[in-house]
Structure formats: C-alpha cells, structure tokens
Amino acid sequence: RPPIPEWVRQTIRIAPVSPESFRIPFEGERLRAIGLVDDQVVTESVACDPNLVDGHAIAGGALAKIAVVERHLATGRVGLGFVTGSGLTDGALASSVAHDAHNLVVVGMSDAELAHAVRRLEELGGGLVVVRGNEVVAECPLTVAGLLSEAPLADVIDQSRACNEAARALGWTGATPFLTVAFLALSVIPHLKITDLGLVDVDRFELVPLQI
C-alpha cells in the first residue's frame, strides 16, 4: 500500500454544530424545495407549503430538511433547505462525498438528527452515516480526504450496502440513497441545488431565497 500522509486523514474541519445550527426561521407562505426526480441527478424546483412550529420551518410529511456544511476551512457556513420526494420519515443521512466541493451534505427529519450525523462524520474523518434518534445505525468510514476508504474492498461493499439498507429502512425511496445525496450539492446540474451558501437556481446560476 502507498503511504497515506496524516494530513489527508484530517480533512473534516468544521465549526461546532448543534441542532440550532439547522433551524430555519420562516415567515412566508410558500417555500422552494429540491424535488427529486426518479433515477436522475437533475432535480426540480418545487413550491411547497411549509411545516411551521414556533415561527420555524421544519421537516415533516413529504419534506425532509437538507443542509450543506462547509468542511474545509471551518467557516461555519451552513446552507439550509428542503427536499421533497425522498420518502424519509425518520432519521438522517450524511455524506462527505458531495460533488464537486465535497462539503458535508445531510438530509433528515429533525435538527437533532442532522447535528448528530454531522458530528459523527467529523469523528470518522469523513464517510457515509445513517442515524436514527441518538443512534448511528450504519456507517462507511472514508478516512482518506473524506472520499476514500482504507478498508479492504469486501468490507467497503458491506458497509456501503448497510448504509443504503439503513436509509431505506428510514423510508428512503427511489434511486440509491447516497448516490442521490452526493449530487444534491452539485450546483451545475439543473434545476435547483444547494451549497454551503444556500439554494442555487442552476438555470440562472443565482443564489435564491428559500422563501418564495
């Protein structure tokens, strides 16, 4: 095996996160959501009614919350939005494989679970994580730059399959969960994506607000 410099294992540099990092104050009547398209990396921009609790938009029903956490310079930037069509009813999925910037992307049904999944990615040095409540139910560590595993191939296959199966147990429907999640932050594929700066209207190459 080629030597792996230690600095390549220390690439998840994020500011501290808590459930409050993922709260979304909201006063409008409609919001933009990333609409998943079956078996496609393109997405739709969907107008949805928000789920509001104490002046904050939360996940629920067809809406899962999505966040992109900047992970290279610990700037504390967190882009926040919603995804529709995932099928999730519980838990959260997080990944450090998120083309092209490879920030941390997390999709889930509660702010506490989003925070727990992101913190676990930080502990691992990157990878794929599925959490439900306070429990990590599956993970695939990707300790080399948050993108590659040092484990034998058979182990990586087992870990990857376990993560996808755990995601489906939380309600995920449609295409391979983590492959889908990896492309939600790729802001050059139409139509609506998200980065650590927020929602991106790819057709216009402009940042757009969550509120319509």
N, C-alpha and C positions, 0 to 999 in steps of 0.2 A: 504494500500500500504506500502511496506517496505520503509524505509528512503533511499534516494539516496544522498551519500556524494557529496559535491560540487565539489571535485576534479575529480569525474567521469564525470562531465559535462565540464571539461576544458582539453580535450584531443587532441584538434586540435592545435598543436603547430608547426607552420611553419615559415620559414623565409619569409620576404616580397616577393611577386611575382608581376611581371608586364608582359606585352606582351613580353618584351625582354627575360624573363626567359625561353620562349618556342621557341626561334629562333634556327634554325639548320643550321650552315654553312655547305656547301656541295660542293665538287669539283669533285666527281666521276660521272660515267655514269649510274650506277645501284645501287639500294638500297634494303635492306631487309625490307619486310613488314610482319606484322602479318596477315595471311589470315584466315578470319573467315570461319568456316565450319557450314553449316546449322544444327541447333538443337544439336550442340555438344560443349563441353568445350575444346576439342582438337582444335588446330589451325595448320595452315600450315606456312612454311617459304616460302614467295613468292618473287621472284626477279621482281622489278618494275623499270620503268623509273621515275626519279624524276621530280617534277614540280619545276623549278628553277626561282627565282626572285632575282636579285642583289646578286648572289652567295649563296642564302639560299634556302633550300628545304622547300616547303610549301604544305599545303593540297590543294587538287583540284582533280576533276574527281573522280576516284574510291578510292583515297587515303584520309583518314582522319588522322589528327595528334593525337598521343596519348602521354600522359605524366603521370609519376608517381612521386608525390611529397612526400618526406619524411615528416611525420606529427607528430612524437613522440618527437623528440629532437631538432627540428628547425635547422637541419644541413644545410639546403639549397640545399640538393641533389635533382636533378630532372633528372629522366631518360626519354629520348625522343625517339620517333619512329613514325611509321606509321602503320595504319590498313587498309586493303582492304576488301571490301565486306560488309561494314556496311550499305551502302546506304545513309549515311548522305550527305546532300547537303548544310546544313546551321547549324549554332548554335553549341552548345557544351553540353555534358552530363558529370556530375561529381559525384563521389560517394566516401564516406569514408568506404563503405563496399567493401573491395578488398582483398580477401583471399590471403595469410594467414597473411601477415604483417599488413593489413588494413591501408596502406598508402592511400593518396588521388590519385585516378585514374581519368583522364579526357580525353575525346575523343571529338574532334571538328574540325571545318573547318577554324578557324582563331586564331591567337595568342591572340588577344584581348578578344575573347570569352572564350578561355581556362582560361586566367587570371581572367576574371570576375567570371566564375563558381567556380574556386578555392577560390577566396576571399569570395564568398557567403557561401561556405561550412565552411570557418573559422568563419564567423559571426554567422552561425547557431549552431556551435559546432558539426558539422557533419551531414550527411544525404545524400539525393539524390537531385540533382539540374539539371534543364534544363534551358539554357539561349539561347536567340536569340538576337544578337546585344548587346545592353546595358540593355536588359530587362530579368528579371527572369520570365519565363513563367510557371514554375511548380517547386514545391519542396516538399520534405518529410523530415522534421527535425528528426534527430536521435541523440538526445542530450545526451544520456547515452553512453559514450565511443565512440560516433560516430557510434554506431551499433544498438541501441535500442531506441524506441520512448516512451515518457511518455504520449502520447495522447491515447484516447480511441480507441479500435480496429476499429470501423467503420470509424473514422477519418483517421487512418493509411491506411486502404484499399482505401479510396477515394484519399488520397494524392499519394499513390503508383500508382494507376491506372492513375491518372492525369499525373504523370511523364512519364509513359510508352506511354500514348497517345500523350503527347507533343513531345517525342522523335520520334515517328512515323510521326508526322506532319512535322518534320525536315528531313524526308526521310528515317529514320531507317527502315531496312527490316530484316526479319529473326526472330530469337528467341527473347524472352523477353529482351528488351534493357539492363536494369540494372543488370539482372542476368548474361547476357553475359559479360558486362563490369567488373563485380565483379571477374570474373575468368581470365581476361587477364593478371593480375599480379601474378597469381599462378604459380610459376616457377618450378613446379614438374609435370605438365601435358604437354605432347608433343604438338607441336614441337617447336614453337617459342613463348616466352612470354617476358614480360618487368617488371623490378623492378625499384626502385629509382637509381640503379646502371647501368641501361641500358638494352639492349636486352640480352636475355638468350636463348642459344641453349640448350633446355632441354635434347635432346638425348645425348649431350656431357657434360652437366652440366658445360657449359662455357659461360662467357660473350663474345658476338660477336659484332663487329662494325656495325653501320648502313650501311656503305658503303661496297659494295661487291668488 
